[in-house]
C-alpha cells in the first residue's frame, strides 16, 4: 500500500467509528421524529419533571409520543409551569422498562394509546387521588391503584379498549372504560 492510500484508509476507519460510537450507551430509544420523547434518565433522578431525563431534553408536551424502553420506573410528578396535570399524545413502554408511578393528586392525560411491548411486566401505579385519562386503548399493562386516604378519589378513565393485563383496584376507586374489555387472563383484585 502506498503512503498516498493510507490516509484514505484511516479516514474510512475513523468515519466508521464516529458513526457507531454515539449509539453506544445512548439508551435503547432512537427518536423517529420531532414529536417523540424518549426516557433516558440521564440525571438518574427517575423524575418525569427533569428535562434532562428525556431525549431530546425537555419534559413531554401534548404533541409528544412518549417512549419508556430502558430499565426502571418513571415517577410522574408536577411538571414545571403546570401545577396539577399534563397531556401527552401516547405512551409506549418496552425493553427492560418496569413502570410508571403517578404521584398523589396529579393527573396524566394520554390522548392516544398506552401500551407495553416488552416481554416482562409493566406496572402503572396511581397513588392516592391520582388520575389518568386515556383516550385510546390500554394494552398489556398491569394497573395498580393505591388507596391511601379516606374518601379517596383515584380514577382511571379509558375511552378506548382494554386488553391483557392485571388490575388491582381498591374499594371505592372509580374505573370507567367506555370501550371493550378483553378479560382473557385478567386477575381482578
C-alpha positions in Angstrom: 0.0 0.0 0.0 1.4 3.4 -0.9 1.7 6.3 1.5 -0.9 8.1 -0.6 -3.5 5.4 0.1 -3.1 5.2 3.9 -4.8 8.5 4.8 -7.9 7.4 2.9 -8.0 4.0 4.8 -7.5 5.8 8.1 -10.2 8.3 7.3 -12.7 5.5 6.5 -12.0 3.7 9.7 -12.4 6.9 11.7 -15.6 7.7 10.0 -17.0 4.2 10.8 -16.1 4.7 14.5 -17.7 8.1 14.6 -21.0 6.6 13.2 -21.1 3.7 15.7 -19.8 5.3 18.9 -22.7 7.8 19.5 -25.2 4.9 19.7 -23.2 3.0 22.4 -24.7 3.8 25.9 -27.3 6.1 24.3 -30.2 4.2 25.8 -32.4 1.9 23.8 -34.6 4.5 22.2 -33.7 6.2 18.9 -36.3 9.0 18.4 -38.0 8.5 15.0 -39.3 12.1 14.7 -39.7 15.6 16.2 -42.8 14.8 18.3 -41.1 12.0 20.2 -39.7 12.0 23.8 -37.7 9.0 24.9 -36.9 8.4 28.6 -33.1 8.1 29.1 -33.0 9.0 32.9 -29.7 10.9 32.1 -29.8 12.6 35.5 -30.7 9.3 37.3 -33.5 11.0 39.3 -36.3 8.9 38.0 -38.3 12.1 37.8 -40.6 12.8 34.8 -40.2 16.5 35.6 -36.4 16.6 35.0 -35.9 17.9 31.4 -32.5 16.1 31.0 -34.1 12.7 31.7 -35.7 12.9 28.2 -34.2 12.7 24.7 -34.4 15.2 23.3 -34.1 17.2 26.5 -37.4 18.7 27.8 -40.5 17.4 29.6 -43.0 15.9 27.2 -45.8 18.1 26.0 -49.2 17.4 24.4 -47.8 16.7 20.9 -45.3 14.1 22.1 -45.4 10.3 21.7 -43.6 9.1 24.9 -41.4 6.0 24.9 -40.0 4.2 28.0 -37.6 1.5 27.0 -34.8 1.4 29.5 -34.7 -0.2 32.9 -36.5 1.4 35.8 -39.7 3.2 36.8 -40.6 6.8 35.9 -42.1 8.9 38.7 -44.6 11.3 37.2 -44.5 14.4 39.3 -45.7 18.0 38.9 -44.4 19.5 35.6 -42.9 23.0 35.8 -45.5 25.6 35.0 -48.3 23.1 35.1 -49.4 22.7 38.7 -51.6 19.5 38.6 -51.8 17.8 35.2 -50.3 17.2 31.8 -51.4 15.8 28.4 -49.2 13.7 26.1 -50.1 12.1 22.7 -49.3 8.5 23.6 -47.3 6.3 25.9 -45.4 3.2 24.9 -43.1 1.1 27.1 -40.9 -1.8 26.2 -37.5 -3.2 26.5 -36.5 -3.5 30.2 -38.8 -0.7 31.4 -40.7 -1.6 34.6 -43.2 1.0 35.4 -44.8 4.5 35.7 -45.8 5.8 39.1 -48.3 8.8 39.1 -47.9 10.7 42.4 -50.9 11.6 44.6 -53.1 14.4 43.4 -51.7 14.5 39.9 -53.4 13.9 36.5 -51.8 12.4 33.4 -53.9 12.5 30.2 -52.9 10.4 27.2 -54.7 11.4 24.0 -53.8 8.1 22.3 -52.7 4.6 23.4 -51.0 3.3 26.5 -49.1 0.1 25.6 -46.4 -2.2 26.8 -44.4 -4.0 24.1 -41.9 -5.8 26.3 -41.6 -9.4 27.4 -41.8 -8.8 31.2 -44.4 -6.9 33.1 -45.1 -3.1 33.2 -46.7 -1.6 36.3 -48.8 1.6 36.1 -49.3 2.7 39.7 -51.6 5.6 40.6 -51.1 6.9 44.1 -53.9 8.3 46.3 -56.1 10.9 44.5 -54.1 10.5 41.2 -56.0 10.4 37.9 -55.2 9.1 34.5 -57.3 9.6 31.4 -56.6 7.6 28.3 -58.5 8.4 25.1 -57.0 5.4 23.2 -56.5 1.8 24.0 -54.7 0.3 27.0 -52.9 -3.0 26.2 -50.6 -5.3 28.1 -50.2 -3.0 31.1 -50.7 -4.1 34.8 -52.5 -1.4 36.7 -52.3 -0.8 40.4 -54.4 1.8 42.1 -53.4 2.8 45.6 -55.9 3.9 48.2 -54.1 5.9 50.9 -56.7 8.1 52.5 -60.4 8.1 53.5 -62.8 9.2 50.7 -60.1 8.6 48.0 -60.8 9.9 44.6 -58.3 8.0 42.5 -59.7 7.5 39.0 -58.8 5.9 35.6 -61.0 6.9 32.6 -60.4 5.0 29.4 -62.3 5.8 26.2 -60.7 3.1 24.1 -60.4 -0.7 24.6 -58.6 -2.6 27.3 -56.7 -5.8 26.5 -54.4 -8.0 28.6 -53.1 -7.0 32.0 -53.8 -7.4 35.7 -55.7 -4.7 37.5 -55.6 -4.2 41.3 -58.4 -1.8 42.2 -59.2 -1.0 45.9 -62.7 -0.4 47.2 -64.2 3.0 46.4 -62.0 3.6 43.4 -63.5 4.6 40.1 -62.5 3.0 36.8 -64.5 4.0 33.8 -64.0 2.1 30.5 -66.0 3.3 27.5 -64.9 0.5 25.2 -64.4 -3.2 25.1 -62.6 -5.2 27.7 -60.8 -8.4 26.7 -60.9 -10.2 30.1 -58.8 -13.2 28.9 -56.1 -13.8 31.5 -57.3 -10.9 33.8 -56.9 -11.1 37.6 -59.2 -8.6 39.2 -58.2 -8.0 42.8 
